[in-house]
Amino acid sequence: MPTVTAKKKCCKDKPRCKKCPVVLNRLSKAGYAERLSRRDYRLLGKIPGKVKAAARAR
């Protein structure tokens, strides 16, 4: 599975970027990513577009 390193700080744009720590935290709470360390996440399989959009939009 691919790993993603989050950015150091959230830019708070709308929609949030894909490497934003807030987005990766929301994906991990939803069960689509696993946190490996403070900034590293492992994506668990294919993430549906609606889930990705919801994590970036809020």
C-alpha distance matrix in Angstrom:
0.0 3.8 6.6 9.9 13.3 16.0 19.4 22.2 24.3 24.1 26.3 27.3 27.4 27.5 24.9 22.7 20.3 16.5 16.1 18.8 18.6 20.3 17.9 14.8 17.1 18.1 14.6 14.1 17.6 16.9 14.0 11.2 9.9 10.4 12.7 12.4 15.6 18.1 16.3 12.6 10.1 6.5 6.1 6.3 6.7 9.4 11.8 15.4 17.6 20.2 17.9 16.8 20.5 21.7 19.6 20.9 24.5 25.9
3.8 0.0 3.8 6.7 10.2 13.0 16.2 19.2 21.3 21.2 23.2 24.5 24.5 24.9 22.4 20.0 17.3 13.6 12.9 16.0 16.1 18.2 15.9 13.0 15.8 17.1 13.9 13.9 17.6 17.2 15.0 11.8 9.9 10.8 12.2 11.9 14.5 16.5 14.1 10.6 8.6 5.9 5.8 8.0 8.5 10.2 11.8 15.4 16.9 19.6 17.5 15.6 19.0 20.6 18.3 19.0 22.7 24.3
6.6 3.8 0.0 3.8 6.8 9.8 13.2 15.8 18.2 18.6 20.9 22.3 22.9 23.7 21.5 18.6 16.0 12.5 10.9 13.7 13.3 15.9 14.2 11.0 13.6 15.6 13.0 12.5 16.3 16.7 14.8 12.0 9.1 9.3 9.6 9.0 11.1 12.9 10.4 6.9 5.6 4.3 6.1 9.2 11.0 12.6 13.3 17.0 18.2 20.5 18.0 15.9 19.2 20.4 17.5 18.1 21.9 23.2
9.9 6.7 3.8 0.0 3.8 6.3 9.5 12.5 14.7 14.9 17.1 18.7 19.3 20.3 18.4 15.3 12.6 9.4 7.2 10.1 10.1 12.9 11.4 8.6 11.7 13.9 11.9 12.0 15.7 16.3 15.2 12.5 9.6 10.2 9.7 9.8 10.9 11.5 8.3 5.8 5.3 6.3 7.4 11.2 12.9 13.8 13.5 16.9 17.4 19.5 17.0 14.3 17.3 18.5 15.4 15.5 19.3 20.6
13.3 10.2 6.8 3.8 0.0 3.8 6.6 9.1 11.8 12.8 15.3 17.4 18.4 20.1 18.6 15.2 12.6 10.3 7.0 9.1 8.7 12.2 11.8 9.2 11.7 14.6 13.5 13.3 16.7 18.1 17.3 15.1 11.9 11.8 10.1 9.8 9.4 9.2 5.6 4.6 6.4 8.9 10.7 14.4 16.5 17.4 16.7 20.0 20.1 21.9 19.3 16.5 19.1 20.0 16.6 16.3 20.0 20.9
16.0 13.0 9.8 6.3 3.8 0.0 3.8 6.5 8.4 9.1 11.8 13.8 15.1 17.0 15.9 12.2 10.1 8.7 5.0 5.7 5.2 8.9 9.1 7.3 9.6 12.4 12.2 12.5 15.3 17.0 17.0 15.1 12.2 12.6 10.6 11.3 10.3 8.8 5.2 6.3 7.7 10.8 12.1 15.7 17.9 18.3 16.9 19.7 19.4 20.7 18.1 15.2 17.3 17.9 14.3 13.7 17.2 17.9
19.4 16.2 13.2 9.5 6.6 3.8 0.0 3.8 5.6 7.0 9.1 11.9 13.3 15.9 15.3 11.6 9.6 9.6 6.0 5.7 6.2 9.7 10.6 10.1 12.0 14.6 15.1 15.7 18.1 19.8 20.3 18.5 15.8 16.2 14.0 14.7 13.1 10.8 7.5 9.6 11.4 14.6 15.7 19.3 21.4 21.4 19.7 22.2 21.4 22.5 20.2 17.2 18.5 19.3 15.8 14.4 17.5 18.3
22.2 19.2 15.8 12.5 9.1 6.5 3.8 0.0 3.8 7.0 9.5 12.4 14.6 17.6 17.5 13.9 12.6 13.0 9.6 8.3 7.5 10.7 12.7 12.2 13.1 16.1 17.2 17.3 19.3 21.6 22.2 20.9 18.0 17.9 15.1 15.5 13.0 10.0 7.8 10.9 13.4 16.9 18.4 22.0 24.3 24.6 22.9 25.4 24.6 25.4 23.0 20.1 21.3 21.6 18.1 16.8 19.6 19.7
24.3 21.3 18.2 14.7 11.8 8.4 5.6 3.8 0.0 3.8 6.4 9.0 11.7 14.8 15.2 11.7 11.4 12.7 10.0 7.5 7.2 9.2 11.7 12.3 12.9 15.3 17.0 17.6 19.1 21.2 22.5 21.4 19.0 19.3 16.8 17.9 15.6 12.3 10.4 13.6 15.3 18.9 19.9 23.3 25.5 25.4 23.2 25.1 24.0 24.4 22.1 19.4 20.0 20.0 16.6 15.1 17.3 17.2
24.1 21.2 18.6 14.9 12.8 9.1 7.0 7.0 3.8 0.0 3.8 5.5 8.3 11.2 11.6 8.2 8.7 10.7 9.0 5.6 6.3 7.0 9.3 10.9 11.6 13.2 15.2 16.4 17.6 19.3 21.1 19.9 18.1 19.1 17.1 18.9 17.2 14.2 12.1 14.8 15.6 18.9 19.2 22.4 24.4 23.8 21.2 22.7 21.3 21.4 19.3 16.6 16.7 16.7 13.6 11.7 13.6 13.6
26.3 23.2 20.9 17.1 15.3 11.8 9.1 9.5 6.4 3.8 0.0 3.8 5.6 9.1 10.2 7.6 8.3 11.3 10.4 7.7 9.7 9.9 11.4 13.7 14.8 15.7 17.6 19.4 20.5 21.8 23.8 22.3 20.8 22.2 20.5 22.3 20.7 17.8 15.4 17.9 18.6 21.6 21.5 24.8 26.3 25.3 22.6 23.7 21.7 21.8 20.4 17.5 16.9 17.3 14.8 12.1 13.4 13.9
27.3 24.5 22.3 18.7 17.4 13.8 11.9 12.4 9.0 5.5 3.8 0.0 3.8 6.6 8.2 6.3 8.7 11.9 11.9 8.7 10.4 9.1 10.6 13.6 14.2 14.4 16.7 18.8 19.3 20.4 22.8 21.7 20.7 22.5 21.1 23.4 22.2 19.3 17.2 19.5 19.7 22.5 22.0 24.9 26.4 25.1 22.0 22.6 20.5 20.0 18.7 16.2 15.1 14.9 12.9 10.2 10.6 10.7
27.4 24.5 22.9 19.3 18.4 15.1 13.3 14.6 11.7 8.3 5.6 3.8 0.0 3.8 5.7 5.1 7.5 11.1 12.1 9.8 12.5 11.3 11.6 14.9 16.2 15.8 17.6 20.3 20.9 21.4 23.8 22.2 21.7 23.9 23.0 25.3 24.4 21.8 19.3 21.1 21.0 23.4 22.4 25.3 26.2 24.4 21.4 21.6 19.0 18.7 18.1 15.4 13.7 14.3 12.9 9.5 9.6 10.8
27.5 24.9 23.7 20.3 20.1 17.0 15.9 17.6 14.8 11.2 9.1 6.6 3.8 0.0 3.0 5.1 8.2 11.4 13.4 11.4 14.1 12.2 11.6 15.2 16.6 15.3 16.9 20.0 20.4 20.2 22.9 21.4 21.5 24.1 23.8 26.4 26.0 23.7 21.3 22.6 21.9 23.8 22.3 24.8 25.4 23.2 20.0 19.6 16.7 16.0 15.9 13.5 11.1 11.7 11.3 7.8 6.7 8.6
24.9 22.4 21.5 18.4 18.6 15.9 15.3 17.5 15.2 11.6 10.2 8.2 5.7 3.0 0.0 3.8 6.5 9.2 11.7 10.3 13.2 11.4 10.0 13.5 15.2 13.8 14.8 18.2 18.7 18.2 20.8 18.9 19.2 22.1 22.1 24.8 24.8 22.8 20.2 21.1 20.0 21.7 19.8 22.2 22.6 20.3 17.1 16.7 13.7 13.4 13.3 10.7 8.4 9.6 9.2 5.4 5.2 8.1
22.7 20.0 18.6 15.3 15.2 12.2 11.6 13.9 11.7 8.2 7.6 6.3 5.1 5.1 3.8 0.0 3.8 6.7 8.4 6.6 9.5 8.3 7.1 10.5 12.3 11.7 12.8 15.8 16.7 16.8 19.0 17.2 16.9 19.4 19.0 21.5 21.2 19.2 16.5 17.6 16.8 18.8 17.5 20.2 21.1 19.3 16.3 16.7 14.4 14.4 13.4 10.4 9.4 10.3 8.4 4.9 6.7 8.7
20.3 17.3 16.0 12.6 12.6 10.1 9.6 12.6 11.4 8.7 8.3 8.7 7.5 8.2 6.5 3.8 0.0 3.8 5.6 5.4 9.1 9.3 7.7 9.9 12.7 12.7 13.0 15.7 17.5 17.5 19.1 16.7 15.9 18.4 18.0 20.0 19.9 18.2 15.0 15.7 15.1 16.9 15.7 18.8 19.5 17.8 15.3 16.2 14.1 15.1 14.0 10.5 10.4 12.2 10.0 7.0 9.7 12.1
16.5 13.6 12.5 9.4 10.3 8.7 9.6 13.0 12.7 10.7 11.3 11.9 11.1 11.4 9.2 6.7 3.8 0.0 3.8 5.6 8.6 9.4 6.7 7.7 11.2 11.4 10.6 13.3 15.6 15.4 16.4 13.6 12.7 15.3 15.3 17.3 17.7 16.7 13.4 13.2 12.1 13.4 12.0 15.1 15.8 14.3 12.1 13.7 12.1 13.7 12.2 8.6 9.8 11.8 9.3 7.4 11.0 13.3
16.1 12.9 10.9 7.2 7.0 5.0 6.0 9.6 10.0 9.0 10.4 11.9 12.1 13.4 11.7 8.4 5.6 3.8 0.0 3.8 6.3 8.6 7.2 7.0 10.3 11.8 11.3 13.0 15.7 16.3 16.9 14.3 12.5 14.2 13.4 14.9 14.7 13.5 10.0 10.2 10.0 12.2 11.9 15.4 16.7 16.1 14.3 16.5 15.5 17.0 15.0 11.6 13.2 14.6 11.5 10.1 13.6 15.2
18.8 16.0 13.7 10.1 9.1 5.7 5.7 8.3 7.5 5.6 7.7 8.7 9.8 11.4 10.3 6.6 5.4 5.6 3.8 0.0 3.8 5.4 5.4 6.5 8.7 10.1 10.9 12.6 14.5 15.7 16.9 15.1 13.3 14.9 13.7 15.6 15.0 12.9 10.0 11.4 11.3 14.1 13.9 17.2 18.9 18.3 15.9 17.7 16.6 17.2 15.1 12.1 13.0 13.6 10.2 8.7 11.9 12.8
18.6 16.1 13.3 10.1 8.7 5.2 6.2 7.5 7.2 6.3 9.7 10.4 12.5 14.1 13.2 9.5 9.1 8.6 6.3 3.8 0.0 3.8 5.5 5.2 6.1 8.6 9.9 10.5 12.3 14.2 15.3 14.2 11.9 12.7 10.9 13.0 12.0 9.7 7.5 9.4 9.6 12.9 13.4 16.5 18.9 18.9 16.6 18.8 18.3 18.6 15.8 13.5 14.9 14.6 10.9 10.6 13.6 13.5
20.3 18.2 15.9 12.9 12.2 8.9 9.7 10.7 9.2 7.0 9.9 9.1 11.3 12.2 11.4 8.3 9.3 9.4 8.6 5.4 3.8 0.0 3.8 5.5 5.1 6.2 8.7 9.9 10.7 12.4 14.4 13.8 12.4 13.7 12.4 15.3 14.6 12.3 10.9 12.6 11.9 14.8 14.6 17.1 19.4 19.0 16.1 17.7 17.1 16.6 13.9 12.0 12.9 11.9 8.3 8.4 10.8 10.0
17.9 15.9 14.2 11.4 11.8 9.1 10.6 12.7 11.7 9.3 11.4 10.6 11.6 11.6 10.0 7.1 7.7 6.7 7.2 5.4 5.5 3.8 0.0 3.8 5.4 5.1 6.2 8.7 10.0 10.6 12.5 11.1 10.3 12.5 12.3 15.3 15.5 14.0 12.0 12.6 11.0 13.1 12.0 14.5 16.3 15.5 12.5 14.0 13.3 13.2 10.5 8.3 9.6 9.2 5.5 5.8 9.0 9.4
14.8 13.0 11.0 8.6 9.2 7.3 10.1 12.2 12.3 10.9 13.7 13.6 14.9 15.2 13.5 10.5 9.9 7.7 7.0 6.5 5.2 5.5 3.8 0.0 3.8 5.4 5.0 6.2 8.7 9.8 10.6 9.1 7.2 9.0 8.6 11.6 12.2 11.2 9.3 9.2 7.3 9.5 9.0 11.7 14.1 14.1 11.7 14.2 14.3 14.8 11.6 9.7 12.1 11.8 8.1 9.2 12.6 12.9
17.1 15.8 13.6 11.7 11.7 9.6 12.0 13.1 12.9 11.6 14.8 14.2 16.2 16.6 15.2 12.3 12.7 11.2 10.3 8.7 6.1 5.1 5.4 3.8 0.0 3.8 5.4 5.1 6.3 8.7 9.9 9.9 8.1 9.0 8.2 11.6 11.8 10.5 9.9 10.5 8.8 11.3 11.3 13.3 16.1 16.5 14.0 16.1 16.6 16.3 12.8 11.8 13.9 12.6 8.9 10.8 13.5 12.6
18.1 17.1 15.6 13.9 14.6 12.4 14.6 16.1 15.3 13.2 15.7 14.4 15.8 15.3 13.8 11.7 12.7 11.4 11.8 10.1 8.6 6.2 5.1 5.4 3.8 0.0 3.8 5.4 5.1 6.2 8.7 8.9 8.7 10.7 11.0 14.7 15.4 14.3 13.5 13.8 11.5 13.1 12.0 13.4 15.6 15.5 12.4 13.8 14.1 13.2 9.7 9.4 11.2 9.2 5.9 8.7 10.9 9.9
14.6 13.9 13.0 11.9 13.5 12.2 15.1 17.2 17.0 15.2 17.6 16.7 17.6 16.9 14.8 12.8 13.0 10.6 11.3 10.9 9.9 8.7 6.2 5.0 5.4 3.8 0.0 3.8 5.4 5.0 6.3 5.3 5.6 8.4 9.8 13.3 14.9 14.7 13.5 12.7 9.6 10.3 8.6 9.7 11.8 11.8 8.9 10.9 12.0 11.7 8.0 7.7 10.6 9.5 6.6 9.5 12.3 12.3
14.1 13.9 12.5 12.0 13.3 12.5 15.7 17.3 17.6 16.4 19.4 18.8 20.3 20.0 18.2 15.8 15.7 13.3 13.0 12.6 10.5 9.9 8.7 6.2 5.1 5.4 3.8 0.0 3.8 5.3 5.1 5.5 4.3 5.5 6.8 10.6 12.3 12.6 12.2 11.2 8.2 9.0 8.4 9.2 12.3 13.3 11.2 13.8 15.4 15.2 11.4 11.5 14.4 13.1 10.2 13.0 15.8 15.2
17.6 17.6 16.3 15.7 16.7 15.3 18.1 19.3 19.1 17.6 20.5 19.3 20.9 20.4 18.7 16.7 17.5 15.6 15.7 14.5 12.3 10.7 10.0 8.7 6.3 5.1 5.4 3.8 0.0 3.8 5.4 7.7 7.8 8.7 9.8 13.5 14.9 14.7 14.9 14.6 11.8 12.7 12.0 12.2 14.9 15.7 13.2 14.9 16.4 15.4 11.6 12.5 14.9 12.6 10.2 13.5 15.5 14.2
16.9 17.2 16.7 16.3 18.1 17.0 19.8 21.6 21.2 19.3 21.8 20.4 21.4 20.2 18.2 16.8 17.5 15.4 16.3 15.7 14.2 12.4 10.6 9.8 8.7 6.2 5.0 5.3 3.8 0.0 3.8 5.8 7.8 9.9 12.0 15.7 17.6 17.7 17.4 16.5 13.2 13.3 11.5 10.9 12.9 13.2 10.5 11.7 13.5 12.3 8.6 10.4 12.8 10.7 9.1 12.8 14.6 13.8
14.0 15.0 14.8 15.2 17.3 17.0 20.3 22.2 22.5 21.1 23.8 22.8 23.8 22.9 20.8 19.0 19.1 16.4 16.9 16.9 15.3 14.4 12.5 10.6 9.9 8.7 6.3 5.1 5.4 3.8 0.0 3.8 5.7 7.4 10.4 13.6 16.2 17.1 16.9 15.2 11.7 10.9 9.3 7.9 10.3 11.6 9.9 12.0 14.5 14.1 10.6 12.0 15.1 13.7 12.0 15.3 17.6 17.2
11.2 11.8 12.0 12.5 15.1 15.1 18.5 20.9 21.4 19.9 22.3 21.7 22.2 21.4 18.9 17.2 16.7 13.6 14.3 15.1 14.2 13.8 11.1 9.1 9.9 8.9 5.3 5.5 7.7 5.8 3.8 0.0 3.8 7.1 10.2 13.1 15.9 16.9 15.8 13.8 10.0 8.7 6.1 5.3 7.3 8.2 6.6 9.4 11.9 12.4 9.0 9.6 13.1 12.7 10.8 13.7 16.5 16.9
9.9 9.9 9.1 9.6 11.9 12.2 15.8 18.0 19.0 18.1 20.8 20.7 21.7 21.5 19.2 16.9 15.9 12.7 12.5 13.3 11.9 12.4 10.3 7.2 8.1 8.7 5.6 4.3 7.8 7.8 5.7 3.8 0.0 3.8 6.6 9.4 12.1 13.3 12.3 10.1 6.3 5.5 4.3 5.2 8.5 10.1 9.0 12.4 14.4 15.2 11.8 11.3 14.9 14.6 11.9 14.3 17.5 17.8
10.4 10.8 9.3 10.2 11.8 12.6 16.2 17.9 19.3 19.1 22.2 22.5 23.9 24.1 22.1 19.4 18.4 15.3 14.2 14.9 12.7 13.7 12.5 9.0 9.0 10.7 8.4 5.5 8.7 9.9 7.4 7.1 3.8 0.0 3.8 6.3 9.3 11.2 11.0 8.7 5.5 5.1 6.4 7.1 10.8 13.2 12.7 16.0 18.2 18.9 15.4 15.0 18.4 17.9 15.0 17.3 20.5 20.4
12.7 12.2 9.6 9.7 10.1 10.6 14.0 15.1 16.8 17.1 20.5 21.1 23.0 23.8 22.1 19.0 18.0 15.3 13.4 13.7 10.9 12.4 12.3 8.6 8.2 11.0 9.8 6.8 9.8 12.0 10.4 10.2 6.6 3.8 0.0 3.8 5.8 7.5 7.9 6.2 4.5 6.4 8.9 10.5 14.2 16.3 15.5 18.8 20.5 21.1 17.6 16.7 19.8 19.2 15.8 17.7 21.0 20.6
12.4 11.9 9.0 9.8 9.8 11.3 14.7 15.5 17.9 18.9 22.3 23.4 25.3 26.4 24.8 21.5 20.0 17.3 14.9 15.6 13.0 15.3 15.3 11.6 11.6 14.7 13.3 10.6 13.5 15.7 13.6 13.1 9.4 6.3 3.8 0.0 3.8 7.1 7.7 5.4 5.3 6.8 10.3 12.0 15.5 18.1 17.9 21.5 23.2 24.2 20.8 19.7 22.9 22.6 19.2 20.7 24.2 24.0
15.6 14.5 11.1 10.9 9.4 10.3 13.1 13.0 15.6 17.2 20.7 22.2 24.4 26.0 24.8 21.2 19.9 17.7 14.7 15.0 12.0 14.6 15.5 12.2 11.8 15.4 14.9 12.3 14.9 17.6 16.2 15.9 12.1 9.3 5.8 3.8 0.0 3.8 5.5 5.1 7.1 9.8 13.2 15.4 18.8 21.1 20.5 24.0 25.2 26.1 22.7 21.2 24.1 23.7 20.1 21.2 24.5 24.1
18.1 16.5 12.9 11.5 9.2 8.8 10.8 10.0 12.3 14.2 17.8 19.3 21.8 23.7 22.8 19.2 18.2 16.7 13.5 12.9 9.7 12.3 14.0 11.2 10.5 14.3 14.7 12.6 14.7 17.7 17.1 16.9 13.3 11.2 7.5 7.1 3.8 0.0 3.8 6.1 8.5 11.9 14.8 17.4 20.7 22.4 21.3 24.5 25.2 25.9 22.5 20.8 23.3 22.7 18.9 19.7 22.8 22.2
16.3 14.1 10.4 8.3 5.6 5.2 7.5 7.8 10.4 12.1 15.4 17.2 19.3 21.3 20.2 16.5 15.0 13.4 10.0 10.0 7.5 10.9 12.0 9.3 9.9 13.5 13.5 12.2 14.9 17.4 16.9 15.8 12.3 11.0 7.9 7.7 5.5 3.8 0.0 3.8 6.7 10.4 12.9 16.1 19.0 20.4 19.2 22.4 22.8 23.8 20.7 18.6 21.0 21.0 17.2 17.5 20.8 20.8
12.6 10.6 6.9 5.8 4.6 6.3 9.6 10.9 13.6 14.8 17.9 19.5 21.1 22.6 21.1 17.6 15.7 13.2 10.2 11.4 9.4 12.6 12.6 9.2 10.5 13.8 12.7 11.2 14.6 16.5 15.2 13.8 10.1 8.7 6.2 5.4 5.1 6.1 3.8 0.0 3.8 7.0 9.9 13.0 15.9 17.6 17.1 20.6 21.4 22.8 19.7 17.7 20.6 20.8 17.3 17.9 21.5 21.8
10.1 8.6 5.6 5.3 6.4 7.7 11.4 13.4 15.3 15.6 18.6 19.7 21.0 21.9 20.0 16.8 15.1 12.1 10.0 11.3 9.6 11.9 11.0 7.3 8.8 11.5 9.6 8.2 11.8 13.2 11.7 10.0 6.3 5.5 4.5 5.3 7.1 8.5 6.7 3.8 0.0 3.8 6.4 9.4 12.4 14.2 13.6 17.2 18.4 19.7 16.5 14.8 18.1 18.3 14.9 16.1 19.7 20.1
6.5 5.9 4.3 6.3 8.9 10.8 14.6 16.9 18.9 18.9 21.6 22.5 23.4 23.8 21.7 18.8 16.9 13.4 12.2 14.1 12.9 14.8 13.1 9.5 11.3 13.1 10.3 9.0 12.7 13.3 10.9 8.7 5.5 5.1 6.4 6.8 9.8 11.9 10.4 7.0 3.8 0.0 3.8 6.3 9.3 11.6 11.9 15.7 17.5 19.2 16.1 14.8 18.4 18.9 16.0 17.4 21.1 21.8
6.1 5.8 6.1 7.4 10.7 12.1 15.7 18.4 19.9 19.2 21.5 22.0 22.4 22.3 19.8 17.5 15.7 12.0 11.9 13.9 13.4 14.6 12.0 9.0 11.3 12.0 8.6 8.4 12.0 11.5 9.3 6.1 4.3 6.4 8.9 10.3 13.2 14.8 12.9 9.9 6.4 3.8 0.0 3.8 6.1 7.9 8.1 11.9 13.9 15.7 12.9 11.8 15.5 16.2 13.8 15.4 18.9 20.0
6.3 8.0 9.2 11.2 14.4 15.7 19.3 22.0 23.3 22.4 24.8 24.9 25.3 24.8 22.2 20.2 18.8 15.1 15.4 17.2 16.5 17.1 14.5 11.7 13.3 13.4 9.7 9.2 12.2 10.9 7.9 5.3 5.2 7.1 10.5 12.0 15.4 17.4 16.1 13.0 9.4 6.3 3.8 0.0 3.8 6.8 7.8 11.3 14.2 15.8 13.0 12.9 16.7 17.1 15.2 17.4 20.6 21.5
6.7 8.5 11.0 12.9 16.5 17.9 21.4 24.3 25.5 24.4 26.3 26.4 26.2 25.4 22.6 21.1 19.5 15.8 16.7 18.9 18.9 19.4 16.3 14.1 16.1 15.6 11.8 12.3 14.9 12.9 10.3 7.3 8.5 10.8 14.2 15.5 18.8 20.7 19.0 15.9 12.4 9.3 6.1 3.8 0.0 3.8 6.4 9.6 12.6 14.8 12.8 12.7 16.4 17.4 16.2 18.1 21.1 22.5
9.4 10.2 12.6 13.8 17.4 18.3 21.4 24.6 25.4 23.8 25.3 25.1 24.4 23.2 20.3 19.3 17.8 14.3 16.1 18.3 18.9 19.0 15.5 14.1 16.5 15.5 11.8 13.3 15.7 13.2 11.6 8.2 10.1 13.2 16.3 18.1 21.1 22.4 20.4 17.6 14.2 11.6 7.9 6.8 3.8 0.0 3.8 6.4 9.2 11.8 10.5 10.3 13.7 15.2 14.6 16.2 18.9 20.8
11.8 11.8 13.3 13.5 16.7 16.9 19.7 22.9 23.2 21.2 22.6 22.0 21.4 20.0 17.1 16.3 15.3 12.1 14.3 15.9 16.6 16.1 12.5 11.7 14.0 12.4 8.9 11.2 13.2 10.5 9.9 6.6 9.0 12.7 15.5 17.9 20.5 21.3 19.2 17.1 13.6 11.9 8.1 7.8 6.4 3.8 0.0 3.8 6.4 8.5 6.8 6.7 10.1 11.4 10.9 12.7 15.3 17.0
15.4 15.4 17.0 16.9 20.0 19.7 22.2 25.4 25.1 22.7 23.7 22.6 21.6 19.6 16.7 16.7 16.2 13.7 16.5 17.7 18.8 17.7 14.0 14.2 16.1 13.8 10.9 13.8 14.9 11.7 12.0 9.4 12.4 16.0 18.8 21.5 24.0 24.5 22.4 20.6 17.2 15.7 11.9 11.3 9.6 6.4 3.8 0.0 3.8 5.5 5.4 6.4 8.7 10.1 11.0 12.6 14.4 16.4
17.6 16.9 18.2 17.4 20.1 19.4 21.4 24.6 24.0 21.3 21.7 20.5 19.0 16.7 13.7 14.4 14.1 12.1 15.5 16.6 18.3 17.1 13.3 14.3 16.6 14.1 12.0 15.4 16.4 13.5 14.5 11.9 14.4 18.2 20.5 23.2 25.2 25.2 22.8 21.4 18.4 17.5 13.9 14.2 12.6 9.2 6.4 3.8 0.0 3.8 5.5 5.1 6.0 8.5 9.9 10.6 12.0 14.6
20.2 19.6 20.5 19.5 21.9 20.7 22.5 25.4 24.4 21.4 21.8 20.0 18.7 16.0 13.4 14.4 15.1 13.7 17.0 17.2 18.6 16.6 13.2 14.8 16.3 13.2 11.7 15.2 15.4 12.3 14.1 12.4 15.2 18.9 21.1 24.2 26.1 25.9 23.8 22.8 19.7 19.2 15.7 15.8 14.8 11.8 8.5 5.5 3.8 0.0 3.8 5.4 5.1 6.0 8.6 9.9 10.3 12.3
17.9 17.5 18.0 17.0 19.3 18.1 20.2 23.0 22.1 19.3 20.4 18.7 18.1 15.9 13.3 13.4 14.0 12.2 15.0 15.1 15.8 13.9 10.5 11.6 12.8 9.7 8.0 11.4 11.6 8.6 10.6 9.0 11.8 15.4 17.6 20.8 22.7 22.5 20.7 19.7 16.5 16.1 12.9 13.0 12.8 10.5 6.8 5.4 5.5 3.8 0.0 3.8 5.5 5.1 6.2 8.7 9.9 11.3
16.8 15.6 15.9 14.3 16.5 15.2 17.2 20.1 19.4 16.6 17.5 16.2 15.4 13.5 10.7 10.4 10.5 8.6 11.6 12.1 13.5 12.0 8.3 9.7 11.8 9.4 7.7 11.5 12.5 10.4 12.0 9.6 11.3 15.0 16.7 19.7 21.2 20.8 18.6 17.7 14.8 14.8 11.8 12.9 12.7 10.3 6.7 6.4 5.1 5.4 3.8 0.0 3.8 5.5 5.2 6.3 8.6 10.8
20.5 19.0 19.2 17.3 19.1 17.3 18.5 21.3 20.0 16.7 16.9 15.1 13.7 11.1 8.4 9.4 10.4 9.8 13.2 13.0 14.9 12.9 9.6 12.1 13.9 11.2 10.6 14.4 14.9 12.8 15.1 13.1 14.9 18.4 19.8 22.9 24.1 23.3 21.0 20.6 18.1 18.4 15.5 16.7 16.4 13.7 10.1 8.7 6.0 5.1 5.5 3.8 0.0 3.8 5.5 5.2 5.9 8.8
21.7 20.6 20.4 18.5 20.0 17.9 19.3 21.6 20.0 16.7 17.3 14.9 14.3 11.7 9.6 10.3 12.2 11.8 14.6 13.6 14.6 11.9 9.2 11.8 12.6 9.2 9.5 13.1 12.6 10.7 13.7 12.7 14.6 17.9 19.2 22.6 23.7 22.7 21.0 20.8 18.3 18.9 16.2 17.1 17.4 15.2 11.4 10.1 8.5 6.0 5.1 5.5 3.8 0.0 3.8 5.4 5.2 6.4
19.6 18.3 17.5 15.4 16.6 14.3 15.8 18.1 16.6 13.6 14.8 12.9 12.9 11.3 9.2 8.4 10.0 9.3 11.5 10.2 10.9 8.3 5.5 8.1 8.9 5.9 6.6 10.2 10.2 9.1 12.0 10.8 11.9 15.0 15.8 19.2 20.1 18.9 17.2 17.3 14.9 16.0 13.8 15.2 16.2 14.6 10.9 11.0 9.9 8.6 6.2 5.2 5.5 3.8 0.0 3.8 5.8 6.4
20.9 19.0 18.1 15.5 16.3 13.7 14.4 16.8 15.1 11.7 12.1 10.2 9.5 7.8 5.4 4.9 7.0 7.4 10.1 8.7 10.6 8.4 5.8 9.2 10.8 8.7 9.5 13.0 13.5 12.8 15.3 13.7 14.3 17.3 17.7 20.7 21.2 19.7 17.5 17.9 16.1 17.4 15.4 17.4 18.1 16.2 12.7 12.6 10.6 9.9 8.7 6.3 5.2 5.4 3.8 0.0 3.8 6.1
24.5 22.7 21.9 19.3 20.0 17.2 17.5 19.6 17.3 13.6 13.4 10.6 9.6 6.7 5.2 6.7 9.7 11.0 13.6 11.9 13.6 10.8 9.0 12.6 13.5 10.9 12.3 15.8 15.5 14.6 17.6 16.5 17.5 20.5 21.0 24.2 24.5 22.8 20.8 21.5 19.7 21.1 18.9 20.6 21.1 18.9 15.3 14.4 12.0 10.3 9.9 8.6 5.9 5.2 5.8 3.8 0.0 3.8
25.9 24.3 23.2 20.6 20.9 17.9 18.3 19.7 17.2 13.6 13.9 10.7 10.8 8.6 8.1 8.7 12.1 13.3 15.2 12.8 13.5 10.0 9.4 12.9 12.6 9.9 12.3 15.2 14.2 13.8 17.2 16.9 17.8 20.4 20.6 24.0 24.1 22.2 20.8 21.8 20.1 21.8 20.0 21.5 22.5 20.8 17.0 16.4 14.6 12.3 11.3 10.8 8.8 6.4 6.4 6.1 3.8 0.0
